[in-house]
Amino acid sequence: MADNPQVSWTARLRDPRFRTIFFFGMASGLPSSLVFATLSIWLREEGVSRTSIGLIGAAATPYAINFLWAPFVDRFRLGRLQIALGQRRSWIFACQALLIPAVVAMGLQNPQSGAVVLGLCALAVSTLSATQDVAIDAYRIEILEPHEYGAGAALAIYGWHTGAFVTGAGALYVAAFGGWSAAYCAAALCVGLVALATLRAEEPDRPADVLAQARNALDWLRGSAVAPLRDFFGRLGWLAALVLAVIVFYKFGDAMLGRMAGVFYVDLGFTKVEIANYTKSVGLFATLVGVGVGGWVCIRIGIMRAMFLGAFLMMVTNLAFAFLATSGKSFELLATVVFFDNLTGGMATTAFVAYLSSLCNIAFTATQYALLASLGNFARIQLGSVSGWAVDSFGGDWTLFFVGVAAMSIPAILLLWLLVRLMPEIERQG
């Protein structure tokens, strides 16, 4: 069932469920930037090589493998905290409480003399953030009706990019005047403020059989890890392999660009404040527009076709970055390219999140969504970790790098074309 296009965003924001989804999106976005774009800019300013920046970025791997511990988030109870807040909110709040000191510790490190410790701190932040994401994604799916998934995905992404803006542009502004340690401490404070929304949120209702405790370890393993996979492959049959391939390849083009974007801006000669003004601020506005457009496109032409459109536009965006690299430092061109990149990224991500949500069975929400989202993150993390090496192997030729990245979107487009043709069969099986 499609979302109702007649319901305005203002009306949705009056619904406490959607407001909570927005704040939880912020909770996901706040730590993410600290181990991706913001960290890359910090390291490059400190003279760290592109190859090393890419390798340190591998500390974000927990985002790609959080499905491994998703069954624990789905079923394991956190004692009195679970009694007070419920299964989902207890995990979200616990992760937020631990993120605060982890972010502070990360900001106190010296990239030159303590790169290893900085990497370990980044690993701790990404692990806690990835665990929080498991519970947040499950919360969003469980608190909404299936026909609300598109709107829920859009608001979650709005929140995510708002949080990413705070620890992206906001961190750069603070770092420009107070240093990087102050920037990360300010980010930790923001995590604490958003955690207050967790305490006031409504806990979603879950089926009684999902909440029941397993009688022994074997029953727990079957219910938490085996049953979600059996359910997923049982519903989709052989098409599950094609669905998983689409999820993996969909982020290939975006993966290489995401890790190196900040490094690229520094290499072009832009300062922290200029990057904040032209990429973070313009980027946030474009993303918000793109998310809204993406939600509308999902409603009008369907989620799968919206994903196809997003993949094609992401390829075009990479070619636009190649043009920027050839042209050199230009504020006007930078703003144009960043606007288009974030507009298309917002559209594509909205469709992608809505699609993953539609594949989940509410009885195994956290495990199934974490598995699917982890596959999407796999390319973003692992390919991103070698993106610096790729630029260096091209002799620092950013134009050639971005052309190659654009070509990496072709497999996703071809797979999506095939999946769109098979969509009626997928709908019958789902």
C-alpha positions in Angstrom: 0.0 0.0 0.0 1.4 3.4 -0.9 1.9 6.2 1.5 -0.9 8.8 1.4 0.4 11.8 -0.6 -2.4 14.0 0.8 -0.9 13.9 4.3 1.3 17.0 4.7 4.7 16.9 6.4 3.4 19.4 9.0 0.6 17.0 9.9 3.1 14.2 10.2 5.4 16.2 12.5 2.4 16.7 14.8 2.4 13.0 15.2 4.8 12.1 18.1 5.9 9.0 16.3 7.3 10.9 13.4 8.9 13.5 15.7 10.7 10.7 17.5 11.9 9.2 14.2 13.4 12.6 13.3 15.3 12.9 16.6 16.5 9.3 16.3 17.7 10.1 12.8 19.7 13.0 14.4 21.1 10.5 16.9 22.4 8.3 14.1 23.8 11.2 12.1 25.7 12.9 14.9 28.5 10.2 15.5 28.6 9.2 11.8 30.2 12.4 10.5 32.8 12.2 13.3 34.3 9.0 11.9 33.7 9.8 8.2 33.9 13.3 6.6 35.0 15.4 9.6 37.7 12.9 10.6 39.0 12.9 7.0 39.3 16.7 6.9 41.0 16.7 10.3 43.6 14.1 9.3 44.3 15.7 6.0 44.9 19.1 7.6 47.4 17.3 9.9 49.3 16.1 6.9 48.2 12.5 7.0 48.5 10.8 3.6 45.4 10.0 1.5 46.2 6.2 1.7 46.5 6.4 5.5 43.2 8.3 5.8 41.4 5.7 3.8 42.9 2.9 6.0 42.0 4.7 9.3 38.5 5.0 7.8 38.2 1.2 8.1 37.5 1.9 11.8 34.0 2.5 10.6 33.6 -1.2 9.7 31.1 -1.9 12.5 28.5 -0.1 10.4 29.0 -2.9 7.8 28.8 -5.8 10.2 26.4 -4.8 12.9 24.0 -7.5 11.7 26.3 -9.9 13.6 25.1 -8.6 16.9 21.7 -7.5 15.8 20.1 -10.6 17.3 21.3 -9.5 20.7 19.8 -6.1 20.2 16.6 -7.7 19.0 16.1 -10.1 22.0 18.6 -9.4 24.8 17.2 -7.4 27.7 19.2 -4.8 29.5 17.9 -5.4 33.0 16.2 -2.6 34.8 16.9 -0.2 31.9 14.8 -2.4 29.7 12.0 -2.4 32.3 12.0 1.3 32.5 12.4 2.2 28.8 11.5 -0.9 26.8 13.5 -3.1 24.5 14.3 -0.5 21.8 14.7 2.6 23.8 16.9 0.9 26.4 19.5 -0.1 23.8 19.3 3.3 22.1 19.8 5.2 25.4 22.6 2.9 26.6 24.6 3.4 23.3 24.1 7.2 23.6 25.3 7.2 27.2 28.5 5.4 26.2 29.0 7.5 23.0 29.5 10.7 25.0 32.8 9.7 26.6 33.9 7.9 23.5 33.5 11.0 21.3 35.4 13.1 23.9 38.3 10.7 24.1 38.5 10.7 20.3 38.8 14.5 20.1 41.6 14.5 22.7 43.9 12.4 20.5 46.8 13.7 18.4 46.8 12.3 14.8 50.5 12.7 14.4 51.7 10.9 17.6 48.6 8.9 18.5 47.2 7.7 15.2 46.6 4.2 16.6 44.8 5.4 19.7 42.7 7.7 17.5 41.8 4.8 15.3 40.8 2.8 18.3 38.6 5.6 19.6 37.0 5.9 16.2 36.4 2.2 16.3 34.6 2.5 19.6 32.5 5.4 18.4 31.5 3.6 15.2 30.7 0.3 17.2 28.4 2.1 19.6 26.8 4.2 16.8 26.3 1.1 14.6 24.7 -0.7 17.6 22.4 2.3 18.2 21.4 2.2 14.5 20.2 -1.4 14.8 17.8 -0.4 17.6 16.8 2.9 15.9 16.0 1.2 12.5 13.9 -1.5 14.3 12.1 1.2 16.3 11.2 3.1 13.1 9.8 0.0 11.4 7.9 -1.2 14.5 6.3 2.2 15.4 4.9 2.7 11.9 2.4 1.0 9.6 3.8 -0.4 6.3 2.1 2.4 4.3 4.0 5.0 6.4 7.5 3.6 5.6 8.2 6.1 2.9 7.4 9.1 5.1 9.2 7.5 8.0 12.3 6.9 5.9 12.2 10.5 4.7 12.0 12.0 8.2 14.7 9.6 9.5 17.0 10.8 6.7 16.1 14.5 7.4 17.1 13.8 11.0 20.3 12.0 10.0 21.5 14.8 7.8 20.6 17.4 10.4 22.7 15.5 12.9 25.5 15.1 10.3 25.4 18.9 9.7 25.9 19.6 13.3 29.0 17.4 13.5 30.0 18.3 10.0 29.7 22.1 9.4 29.3 22.7 13.1 32.4 20.8 14.0 34.4 22.6 11.3 33.3 26.0 12.6 34.2 25.1 16.2 37.5 23.6 15.0 38.4 26.7 13.0 38.2 28.9 16.2 38.7 26.5 19.1 40.6 23.5 17.8 39.5 19.9 17.0 39.3 18.9 20.7 36.7 21.5 21.4 34.8 20.5 18.2 34.6 16.8 19.4 33.6 17.8 22.9 30.8 20.0 21.5 29.7 17.0 19.4 29.6 14.9 22.6 27.4 17.5 24.2 25.0 17.3 21.3 24.8 13.5 21.7 23.8 14.1 25.3 21.1 16.6 24.4 19.5 14.3 21.8 19.6 11.4 24.3 16.9 13.4 26.2 14.5 12.7 23.3 15.0 8.9 23.9 13.7 9.2 27.5 10.5 11.0 26.3 9.8 8.7 23.3 7.0 6.2 23.1 8.1 2.5 23.0 6.6 0.5 20.1 4.3 -2.4 20.7 5.8 -5.8 19.8 4.1 -9.2 19.3 4.0 -11.2 22.5 5.9 -14.1 20.9 8.7 -11.8 20.0 9.1 -10.6 23.5 9.0 -14.0 25.1 12.3 -15.3 26.5 13.9 -18.4 25.0 14.0 -21.5 27.2 17.6 -22.2 26.4 20.5 -21.0 24.4 19.6 -23.2 21.4 16.1 -21.8 21.3 17.5 -18.3 21.6 19.9 -18.9 18.7 17.1 -20.3 16.5 14.7 -17.5 17.3 17.2 -14.6 17.1 19.6 -15.6 14.3 18.3 -18.6 12.2 14.6 -17.7 12.1 15.1 -14.2 10.6 17.2 -15.6 7.8 14.9 -18.5 7.1 11.9 -16.1 7.0 13.7 -13.7 4.6 14.8 -16.3 2.1 11.6 -18.2 2.4 9.5 -15.2 1.4 11.7 -14.2 -1.6 12.9 -17.5 -2.8 15.6 -17.4 -5.5 15.0 -13.7 -6.0 16.7 -13.1 -2.6 20.0 -13.4 -4.3 19.2 -10.7 -6.8 17.8 -8.5 -4.0 21.0 -8.9 -2.0 23.2 -8.1 -5.0 21.3 -4.9 -5.6 21.7 -3.9 -2.0 25.5 -4.5 -2.2 26.1 -2.7 -5.5 23.8 0.2 -4.9 26.4 2.1 -2.7 29.5 1.3 -4.8 29.7 4.7 -6.5 28.8 6.6 -3.4 31.3 4.7 -1.3 34.5 6.0 -2.9 33.3 9.5 -3.1 32.1 9.7 0.5 35.4 8.9 2.1 37.5 11.2 -0.1 35.2 14.2 -0.5 36.7 16.1 2.4 40.2 15.3 1.4 39.4 16.4 -2.2 38.2 19.8 -0.9 41.3 20.3 1.2 43.6 19.3 -1.8 41.7 21.9 -3.9 42.8 24.6 -1.4 39.5 25.1 0.5 39.7 26.0 4.2 37.6 24.5 7.0 35.2 27.5 7.1 34.9 27.5 3.3 34.2 23.7 3.3 31.5 24.3 6.0 30.0 27.2 4.1 29.9 25.7 0.6 29.6 21.9 1.2 27.9 21.4 4.5 25.4 24.2 4.5 24.5 24.0 0.8 24.7 20.2 1.1 22.2 20.1 4.0 19.7 22.3 2.1 20.0 20.2 -1.0 19.7 16.9 1.0 16.5 18.1 2.7 15.1 19.0 -0.7 16.3 15.7 -2.2 14.7 13.6 0.7 11.4 15.3 0.1 11.6 14.8 -3.6 12.7 11.2 -3.0 9.6 10.5 -0.8 7.4 12.1 -3.5 9.0 10.0 -6.3 8.6 6.8 -4.2 4.9 7.6 -3.9 4.4 8.5 -7.6 6.5 5.9 -9.5 7.2 3.2 -6.8 10.2 2.5 -4.6 12.1 0.3 -7.1 11.9 2.8 -9.9 12.9 5.6 -7.6 16.0 3.6 -6.7 16.8 3.1 -10.4 16.6 6.9 -10.9 18.7 7.5 -7.9 21.5 5.2 -9.0 21.6 6.8 -12.5 21.8 10.3 -11.0 24.5 9.3 -8.5 26.6 8.2 -11.5 26.1 11.6 -13.2 27.1 13.3 -9.9 30.5 11.6 -9.9 31.1 12.9 -13.4 30.3 16.4 -12.1 33.0 16.0 -9.5 35.4 15.0 -12.3 34.6 18.3 -14.0 35.2 20.2 -10.7 38.6 18.5 -10.4 39.5 19.6 -13.9 38.4 23.2 -13.4 40.2 23.7 -10.0 39.1 25.8 -7.1 35.8 27.6 -7.8 33.3 28.5 -5.2 30.4 28.7 -7.6 31.2 25.4 -9.3 31.7 23.7 -5.9 28.3 24.9 -4.6 26.6 23.7 -7.8 28.2 20.3 -7.7 27.6 19.8 -4.0 24.0 20.9 -4.4 23.4 18.4 -7.2 25.3 15.6 -5.3 23.3 16.0 -2.1 20.0 16.4 -4.0 20.4 13.1 -5.8 21.9 11.5 -2.7 18.8 12.4 -0.6 16.5 11.0 -3.3 18.4 7.8 -3.6 18.8 7.2 0.1 15.1 7.8 0.8 14.2 5.2 -1.8 16.9 2.8 -0.5 15.8 3.0 3.2 12.1 2.6 2.2 13.0 -0.4 0.2 14.9 -2.1 3.0 12.1 -1.4 5.4 9.6 -3.1 3.0 11.7 -6.3 3.0 11.5 -6.8 6.8 9.1 -9.0 8.8 8.1 -7.1 12.0 8.8 -10.3 14.0 12.5 -10.0 13.2 12.9 -6.3 12.5 16.2 -5.5 14.0 18.1 -8.5 12.7 16.7 -8.4 9.1 17.1 -4.7 8.7 20.6 -4.7 10.2 21.6 -7.5 7.8 20.3 -5.7 4.7 21.6 -2.3 5.8 25.0 -3.8 6.6 25.3 -5.2 3.1 24.6 -1.7 1.7 27.2 -0.2 4.1 29.8 -2.9 3.2 30.7 -1.2 0.0 30.7 2.3 1.6 33.1 1.2 4.3 35.4 -1.3 2.6 35.7 0.5 -0.7 36.1 3.8 1.1 39.1 2.4 3.0 41.0 1.9 -0.2 39.8 5.1 -1.9 42.8 7.1 -0.7 45.1 4.4 -2.2 43.1 4.6 -5.4 43.7 8.4 -5.7 47.4 7.9 -4.9 47.7 5.1 -7.5 46.4 7.6 -10.1 49.1 10.0 -9.1 46.7 12.2 -7.3 44.7 12.7 -10.5 41.2 13.4 -9.1 39.6 13.7 -12.5 40.5 10.1 -13.4 39.5 8.9 -10.0 36.0 10.4 -10.2 35.5 9.0 -13.8 36.4 5.6 -12.4 34.0 6.0 -9.5 31.2 6.9 -11.9 31.7 3.7 -13.8 31.2 1.7 -10.6 27.5 2.7 -10.6 26.9 0.7 -13.8 26.4 -2.7 -12.2 23.8 -1.3 -9.8 21.9 0.2 -12.6 21.8 -3.1 -14.6 20.8 -5.1 -11.5 18.0 -2.6 -10.7 16.8 -2.7 -14.3 16.4 -6.5 -13.9 14.8 -6.2 -10.5 12.3 -3.6 -11.7 11.2 -6.0 -14.5 10.7 -8.8 -11.8 9.0 -6.5 -9.4 5.5 -8.0 -9.9 6.9 -11.4 -8.9 8.6 -9.9 -5.8 5.4 -8.3 -4.7 3.5 -11.6 -5.0 6.2 -13.3 -2.9 6.5 -10.4 -0.3 
